[in-house]
Amino acid sequence: MAKQAATTRNKQELVKPLDLSYGFPGEMPQAHKAGDQAKLLKFFELHANGMNARAAALKAGFTKKWAKDYSYRWLKRYRPYVNWLQAHVAQTNVRELAIEQSDVLNQIALIGMANDFDYLVFERKGASVRVRRKRLDELTREQMVAIEVMGGQSTKANALQYKFRDRDAKLFELGRALGLFNEKILMEHRHSHLHLSADLSKVPMAELEAMEAQFERLLTHEEPTDATRSVPSVRSGEGQDAGAGQAPGNGQDERSPDNQLTRRRRTP
């Protein structure tokens, strides 16, 4: 029976699918010699991780002459592939950095938000209750983060004592890392609550006049009055040629008592 030749269909080794999350890599680098392909791909990977061209070529296994004469040429020729690699490296670094930041903030939070109650043991003896601080062997791993162990080498059971770290300083450091004390952020947060925009184009004129009167009382600190406010309505297209001091379209002097807002003056 003839041995079946290895093909892409019956080959057991699976090829890792190409990650296209950050675009297509463009033309893949192909070495002139099959034995140099692995070194060439290693060269591009090292450069994408921040190493300069010559140093990456030497570390990948190329000669000094190749590193000097050809490293920059290959990077220029396969620039789309380099950009694709760098995008992957950047995203990987961001994910790792986020994990590290989360771990650091978690450690700071364990110190700054440590509670004395979690380190106490209440033991009842008859009618009385005795309170003692937990021993080191009774503390959890998270509780150990917030304390500093003191004491020397001794065989006594109570030779090692502990005290809390500077919780106030760590709590302030945590708040500063989260931006809680940033005045710009606080002002923008307050402004987002105070800001209001409303469309009053469809509100009847009578209601607008009542709102105007109420705002005027608030601004002048006047008490509400039962006097009616007569405000002449202003409509577009009426009295385009009206002179100064006249209401649009009616030819009357709006400074006359009949056309002025009724205001209540405060007693000086």
C-alpha positions in Angstrom: 0.0 0.0 0.0 1.5 3.3 -1.0 2.0 5.9 1.7 -0.2 8.9 1.4 1.7 12.1 0.7 1.3 14.8 3.3 -1.0 17.6 2.1 -2.6 20.6 3.6 -5.8 18.5 4.0 -4.4 15.5 5.9 -1.7 17.3 7.8 -2.2 17.0 11.5 -0.4 20.2 12.5 -2.9 23.1 12.7 -1.9 26.5 11.5 -2.6 29.3 13.9 -5.2 31.6 12.4 -4.0 35.1 11.6 -5.3 37.8 14.0 -6.9 40.5 12.0 -8.2 42.5 15.0 -6.0 45.5 14.1 -6.2 45.3 10.3 -4.5 43.3 7.6 -0.7 42.9 8.0 -0.1 43.5 4.3 2.6 41.5 2.6 4.2 39.0 4.9 8.1 39.1 5.0 9.7 36.3 3.1 13.4 35.6 3.5 15.5 34.7 0.4 16.7 31.5 2.2 14.3 29.2 3.9 16.6 28.9 6.9 16.5 32.6 7.5 12.7 32.9 7.7 12.5 32.3 11.5 15.3 34.8 12.1 13.6 37.4 9.9 10.3 37.1 11.7 12.1 37.3 15.0 13.8 40.5 13.8 10.5 42.2 13.0 9.0 41.1 16.4 12.0 42.5 18.4 11.8 45.8 16.5 8.0 46.0 17.1 8.7 45.7 20.8 10.9 48.8 20.8 14.4 47.6 19.8 16.2 49.5 17.2 16.8 47.9 13.8 20.5 46.9 14.1 20.2 45.6 17.6 17.1 43.6 16.7 18.9 42.1 13.7 21.9 41.1 15.8 19.7 39.5 18.5 17.7 37.7 15.9 20.9 36.0 14.7 21.9 38.0 11.6 25.5 39.2 11.0 26.7 42.7 11.6 26.9 43.3 7.9 23.3 42.3 7.4 22.2 44.5 10.4 24.1 47.5 9.0 23.2 47.2 5.3 19.8 45.5 5.2 17.9 45.9 8.5 16.4 49.3 7.7 15.7 48.3 4.1 13.6 45.4 5.2 11.7 47.6 7.7 11.0 50.1 5.0 9.8 47.5 2.5 7.4 45.8 5.0 6.2 49.0 6.8 2.5 47.8 6.8 3.5 44.6 8.5 5.6 46.5 11.1 2.6 48.8 11.9 0.4 45.7 12.3 2.9 44.1 14.7 3.3 47.4 16.7 -0.5 47.6 17.1 -0.6 44.1 18.6 2.3 44.9 21.0 0.7 48.2 22.1 -2.6 46.5 22.9 -0.8 43.7 24.8 1.1 46.3 26.8 -2.1 48.2 27.6 -3.8 45.1 28.9 -0.8 44.2 31.1 -0.5 47.8 32.4 -4.1 47.8 33.3 -3.7 44.6 35.3 -0.7 46.1 37.1 -2.5 49.3 37.9 -5.5 47.4 39.2 -3.2 45.4 41.5 -1.5 48.5 42.8 -4.7 50.3 43.5 -6.1 47.2 45.2 -3.1 47.1 47.6 -3.4 50.8 48.4 -7.1 50.3 49.1 -6.5 47.4 51.5 -4.2 49.7 53.5 -6.2 52.9 53.3 -9.6 51.3 54.1 -8.5 48.9 56.8 -10.9 48.8 59.7 -9.9 48.1 63.3 -13.0 46.0 63.8 -11.7 43.4 61.5 -8.6 42.9 63.7 -10.5 42.4 67.0 -11.8 39.3 68.7 -14.7 39.5 71.1 -14.7 36.7 73.7 -17.5 36.3 76.2 -16.7 35.0 79.7 -19.7 34.8 81.8 -21.5 38.2 81.9 -18.4 40.1 80.7 -17.0 40.5 77.2 -13.3 40.5 76.7 -11.8 42.2 73.6 -8.4 41.4 72.2 -6.5 42.0 69.0 -6.1 39.1 66.6 -2.9 37.2 66.5 -0.9 37.0 63.3 -2.0 33.5 62.6 -5.6 34.6 62.7 -5.2 37.3 60.0 -6.1 36.8 56.4 -3.7 37.5 53.6 -5.6 40.7 52.7 -5.5 41.9 56.3 -1.7 41.3 56.4 -1.3 43.9 53.7 -2.5 46.7 55.9 -0.1 46.0 58.9 3.6 46.2 59.6 5.0 43.4 61.7 7.4 44.4 64.5 9.6 42.5 66.9 12.8 40.6 66.9 13.9 36.9 67.0 12.4 35.3 70.0 10.8 32.0 71.0 8.0 33.8 72.9 4.5 33.5 71.3 3.9 37.2 71.6 7.3 38.3 70.4 6.0 39.6 67.1 3.6 42.5 67.2 2.0 44.6 64.5 0.8 48.0 63.8 -1.3 49.6 61.1 0.4 51.3 58.2 -0.3 55.0 57.5 -3.9 54.5 56.5 -4.7 58.2 56.1 -1.8 58.8 53.7 -2.8 55.7 51.6 -6.4 56.7 51.5 -5.4 60.2 50.2 -3.1 58.5 47.7 -5.9 56.3 46.5 -8.3 59.2 46.1 -5.7 61.2 44.2 -5.1 58.2 41.9 -8.8 58.0 41.2 -9.1 61.8 40.5 -11.3 62.5 43.5 -9.4 65.6 44.5 -9.0 67.1 41.0 -10.7 70.5 41.1 -11.2 70.5 37.3 -13.0 67.2 37.4 -15.1 68.3 40.4 -16.1 71.6 38.8 -17.1 69.8 35.6 -19.1 67.3 37.6 -21.0 70.1 39.4 -21.5 72.0 36.1 -23.0 68.8 34.5 -25.7 69.0 37.2 -26.3 72.7 37.1 -26.4 73.0 33.3 -29.9 73.0 31.8 -31.2 73.6 28.3 -34.8 73.7 27.4 -36.8 74.4 24.3 -39.4 77.1 25.1 -40.5 77.8 21.6 -43.9 76.0 22.0 -44.7 77.4 25.5 -47.7 79.8 25.4 -47.0 83.5 25.8 -49.1 83.8 29.0 -47.0 81.1 30.7 -43.7 82.7 29.6 -44.9 86.0 31.0 -45.7 84.4 34.3 -42.3 82.7 34.4 -40.6 86.0 33.6 -42.4 87.7 36.4 -41.4 85.0 38.9 -37.7 85.1 37.8 -37.8 88.9 38.2 -39.1 88.6 41.8 -36.3 86.1 42.6 -33.6 88.3 41.2 -34.9 91.5 43.0 -35.9 89.7 46.2 -39.4 91.1 45.8 -42.4 89.6 47.5 -45.1 88.2 45.2 -47.9 90.6 44.4 -51.4 90.2 43.2 -51.0 93.1 40.7 -51.4 91.9 37.1 -48.6 92.3 34.8 -49.5 93.6 31.4 -46.8 92.8 28.9 -47.4 93.7 25.2 -46.9 90.7 22.9 -44.2 91.0 20.4 -44.7 89.2 17.1 -42.5 89.1 14.1 -43.8 90.9 11.0 -45.7 93.6 12.9 -44.5 97.2 12.9 -41.2 96.7 11.0 -40.9 100.5 10.6 -41.9 101.4 14.2 -39.8 104.2 15.7 -37.8 104.1 18.9 -39.9 104.0 22.1 -42.9 102.6 20.3 -44.4 99.1 20.5 -44.1 97.2 17.2 -47.2 97.6 15.0 -49.5 99.6 17.4 -47.9 103.1 17.2 -48.2 103.5 21.0 -45.5 104.7 23.3 -44.5 101.6 25.3 -43.3 103.9 28.1 -46.8 104.9 28.9 -48.3 103.4 32.2 -50.6 101.1 30.2 -47.8 99.3 28.6 -45.2 99.1 31.5 -44.6 96.2 33.7 -46.3 96.6 37.1 -43.6 96.4 39.7 -43.8 96.7 43.5 -41.0 98.8 44.9 -39.5 98.0 48.3 -39.6 100.5 51.0 -36.1 102.0 51.4 
